[in-house]
């Protein structure tokens, strides 16, 4: 039955998916900034910067939405996660601070190559730390190694064992490859320069294969590292068709990249990422922090959830058109015309 | 922060207790973020005025001004956004027991803040990068949305803080929170006064800081139209909000007097409960001897200011046991600093208005420009001091009279490590921001 807390959990999962598709791609941009190579390294970096600049701050807010929903709707879950995973979350925050500030500093600092390179390095490192630590956090939450005394809501396990393990790290790097894939695929359509398109096509293919490898590795490690999730992913009635669907979309995406059907790839890859995150969400259900905390045993009272869902509904009516307008202006059809005008321009 | 909290380094003993490290990290993160947050709230107003004047008059200088201000704002906003993210996580990283308890109760303002901040970030992207991409009035509208988003974002966050001072909207039965009413919690007795005082403070501080920077250039280059226009807009904003601030200060003081009498006693270093209590200017509180020395006392003024009655009773610090008192010296000094900065800014604002009225021109007398230049940091000092009053004055409680700060802290050991890490990181960021702002703001376009 669809309880209020499950509605909130659903909104959190949708927000996480949107965060991956938007903010995740921004981190991916940082990864490709680090691996910008060849004669077009500089134009690759410029393209990444132009693509990210107007939207990264708005994309970043999805993470704040998730964290606010978590502490309002599942307060004990938030307390437990931030206690047991204090270290990876702190590292993630340092990544967030470095990424955001280095990006804006690079834009406004002197435009010498040395300075530019220095900020690029910081921006890239921040862009890598953040999704890896986010993935480690999600992996640790799923792993079943964080134990909680449900009565008092206090964590009974230590501050390292839950995340300092192969499975959370596999999820961390899995997340990183997803970000890299999204960014590379989006970037193929951010430029009209065939050479740059070629660069990012190659990067997208490498990332797509890495995603497959990390998915496989994560699945293997889940046998010991996250048995509950493994059970959900391998044995539930919905899971096998779901896995096949995800795999098929992934292969189709690689096929389109191979054949330079970038518009199609830009539709398929986000679908692939959505399916992966959504599949994880289904396998995670009903646990918020496996195995002691469920969505229902940590939920705030309905008196809190009901007005919050109303706020989410009303706020969404304002937010969605605004977010859409932002993307229409900077990523829509108008962008291309504008760029052409700038090139022709006076 | 009493001395008993501190473990000095001795034979490898920790430098700080974990509680002190957690409090220091939270305080440092807030002190850092609040500067950027205030700029993010108030700069859009200056930009919207400049751009509006451009749309109206088509004078190119206003467009140059709006674009110039937008550059500084872009830097400040980015650092504000990431340091704000740090704070939202630190609530759990440092105070998990507080959040497990309070999260749902203060969820309403935090959820609303999420939306306000979202709109701010979206329209800031459109504003900063959309100059040539969206219609002129859509661009100006984006600026208005950034202003509204930023202002409401600040109001909602302060509302959540107000609840920590005057918690309402729930009841405790057998040690468990029940009957949560998120709306009643949001509309707690301190919400209006605190949100009003902080919002005005942001516009006031930023108005005077920007006016101060342009005043500095006007002394060297008195006919520069760019700086004249910038100075006129920024000083007007600063002065108008400076005149409003005493009203909100009065509302705030009366709220504190009514709902947090011990905080008021610490602000005024008032030890004895008495009728017709004096207002103290200066003075050094002695927390061991429980008395305040060397203060200039204005008879009965505190009773009047707090309760509109010269003979009203004011509760003294001695009314509660020592362990329930906030650190008096810090709160008293911070309060004095805040009020002093405020009085200076109000005076400078009034003089500016009088000069402008008398000479029917921009007050660019050299001595006045020097005064405004010297006032550049005062609004921000007042903001920091004011937050010290409200946060340290609430101690030893994280939720006033309900949960002690010591009971809210995480069991995580070695908190001194993240504290030092974030401190080093923020010092580094501050240095870079100052260098970049110098590069972009200290310019004199003609």
Interface residues (C-beta under 8 A of the other chain):
Chain A: X53 X54 X55 X57 X58 X60 X61 X63 X64 X65 X67 X68 X69 X71 X72 X73 X75 X76 X78 X79 X80 X81 X82 X83 X86 X89 X90 X93 X94 X96 X97 X98 X99 X100 X101 X103 X104 X105 X107 X108 X109 X110 X153 X154 X155 X159 X300 X301 X303 X304 X307 X308 X311 X312 X315 X318 X319 X322 X323 X325 X326 X329 X330 X334 X338
Chain B: X71 X74 X75 X77 X78 X79 X81 X82 X83 X84 X85 X86 X88 X89 X90 X91 X92 X93 X96 X97 X99 X100 X101 X102 X103 X104 X105 X107 X108 X110 X111 X112 X113 X114 X115 X117 X118 X119 X121 X122 X123 X124 X125 X126 X128 X129 X130 X132 X133 X134 X145 X178 X179 X180 X181 X182 X183 X410 X411 X412 X413 X418 X421 X422 X425 X429 X432 X436 X439 X440
